[in-house]
């Protein structure tokens, strides 16, 4: 409890809390009514999430989009297509705000007038809107972090953050996964959590990680018509994140 801290530490903590509040940062606890059931029931659900933006986005159909920070040109084009098609079908994009696939999908959704949730691999106190986002509608973006506000980015946090992306999503799209790494692990998490896993196919041959995830039960998406149909299905979902086919 903050009241049990020494006076100097308590003052510093209260000052930091006031600064975050002035910056629009709030805290969502796991026993709050607004905490999504689909995340609460997922492996690795954090006890608290710092956030900035509207929690109403948590009540919308949502698709997670994961892929390499160093994606190929084809992967980046595919990420933009996923983000744009999600916006056009009224589905919120959830991704990790990193360069590469994450940013391309976030930005494409916002450009199309859609909504997006950025799940950080660092404390929310480290968050600054990147230049490409500054002229886009900020009200359409919710930023969340499970980490202490001052924590800096690290590889372990990026892996852990993926659990929240999967937990918040009704389905997960893997754009481009390597033979190892965070994107591959996110796809495996989705299968373990009972989320529908959509794995993009590449005309010139699927990336190694995509091939592995398809073998584990992922559904291959070979064209935008199929992707759009899958996204539209997300409008019929149960509170736990399971698809309810009607």
N, C-alpha and C positions, 0 to 999 in steps of 0.2 A: 504493500500500500504506500502511496506517495506520502501520507501523513507520518509514516514511520521512518522516512529518510532524514538524515542530518539537515539542518536548516539550509546550508549552502546548496546541497544537492536538490532539496525540495524546491528552492527558488529557481534553480536552473531548469528543473523538470517542468515547473509551472510556466516558466517563460517560454520554453519550447512548445508546450501544449497550446499556449495562447497564440504564438506565432503561426502554428499549423492551423488553428481554428480560423484565424484572420485570413489565411490563404485558402480557406474553403475545405480543409481536410477534416474528415470525420472518421469515426471508428464503428465498424459493424461487428458485433459479437455473435458467436455461434448460437447463443440462445435467444437472439433477437428474432422477432417475427419476420423481419425482412431478409434474414439469412436464407438463401435458397435451399430447399430440401434436397435438391439433386446434388449440391455440393456437400451438404451436411452428411449425406449418406455415402459419399465417395471416400475411397482410401486417401489418407493424408489431408483431410479437411482441416484447415487452420482454425484455432480458437478465436482469432480476431483478424479482421481485414481493415487496413487503413484505406480510405477512398476519397476521391474528389470527383464530383459529378452526380448525376441522377441515378438513384437506385432503381428507378422505374425500368431501366434497361435490363435488370435481372429478371423481369417478368416477361420478357419477349422470347420468341424462339431464337435459339443461339447456336452457331456453329463455330467450333474451334478450328483455327487454321495454323498448321505448323510446317516448318521447313527450314532449310539451311540458311544461315546468315550469309553464306557465300554461294548462293544458288546460281545455277546456270541461267543464261538468258531465257531459255524455254521455261525454266522454273519460275522466274520472275514474271514472265507474261502470264503463266498459269495462275500465279498468286493474285495478280491484278484481276484476272477474269473471275476468280473465286470471290474476291471482295465485291466486285461490281455486281455479280449475279446474286450474291446474298442480299445486297441492298435492294435490288430490283424485286426480290421476292419477299421483302419484309423480314429478313432474318439478320440478327445482330452478329457481327464478326467479333470473335474473341481471339486475341493473339498476344504475343509477348513483347511488342514494342521494340524489338531488336531490328537491326538493319536486315536487308534481304527480304525474305518471304513475309515476315511479320509486318514490316512497314508497308510493303506493297499492298498487302491485303487490307490493312487499316485504312490507308490513304484512298484506295479505290472505292471502299465503302463510303467514306466521307464525301468524296467527290460526287458520288451518285446520290447523295442525300440520305444515305443510310446511317446506321448507328454502329458503334464499335466499343469494345471493352479492352483496354490495355492492362495486362497483368504483368507487373514489373518483377524483374529479378534483382531488385535493389529496394532500399527504403523509399517511401514516397517523398521524403524530404530531399532526395536526390533528383526527383523528376523535374525536368524542364521541357516544355513543348519544343520539339525540333522544328527547324525553320519550315520544312515542307508542310507542317500542320497548322501553322499560325494563321493562315488566311481561310481555313476551313471551319465549319461550324463547331465550336467547342462544346456547345450544349448536347451534341450528338455523341460525345465521348465520355466514358466512365473510366477512370484510372484507379487501379487497385494494387495493393501490396500487402503481403502477409508478414513482411520483415520490419524490424525496428526502423523508424523513419530515417536515421542517419546511416544505415548500412549501405555499403557500396556494392556494386555488381561483383559477383564471382561465379565460377562455373557451377559449384554446388547449388547455389541459389537458383540458377537458371534451370537446373534439373528439378529442384523442388517446386519452383513456380509452375512447371508444366502440369503438376498434379491439380492445381487450381484451374488451369485452362481446361483440362479434361473434365474436372468436376463441375464446372459451370456450364459446359456445353451439352447440348442434346445429341450432337454428333461431332465427329472430328474428321477434318480433311487433312491428310498428309500430302503435301505438295511434292517435296523432294527430300528423301531421307538417305543418309549415307549408311554404310555397313555397320557403323556403331554411332553412338552419340545421342543427344537429347531428343531429336525428332523421332528416331527409331523407338526410343524408350517411351515417348509420349504415345505413339501408336500402340505399343504393347499395353500401356496403362489403360487406354481407351477400351481395348478388348477385355481386360481384366475388370473394368468398371461397368461393363455391359453397355457401353456406348457404341453406336453404329460407326464403324470406321470406313471412311471413304478414301481410297488411295488412287492418286492420279496416275494414269498411264501416259507414257512418253512414246511418240511415234518412232523415235530412233532407238528404242530399247529402254526398259524401265531401270531407274537407279537401283543399286543393290538393296538399299533399305526398303524401298517400295516393294521389291520382289519378296523380301522376307515377310513383310506385313501382309501381303496378299496370301502367302502360304499359311499364315496364322488365322486367316478368316476375313481379311479386309475385302471390301467390295471395290473392284476396279472401275474407275471413271475414265472413260475414253473420249468423251465429247461433252460439250456444254449443255446439250439438251438433257443428257442423263444427269449431269450435275444439277441443273435447274429443277428437274423432277425430284431429286433427292432433297433439295433445299425446301421445296414446297411441302414435302412430307413432314417437315419439322413443325408445321403449324398444328399438328395433332400429336402432342406429347403428354406423357404423364408427369406428375410433379417430381418424380424421382429421376427424370431424364430419359426414361425408356420410351421408345416410339410406340404409340398406340395407333395401329393401322385401322382406319375407319372407311 
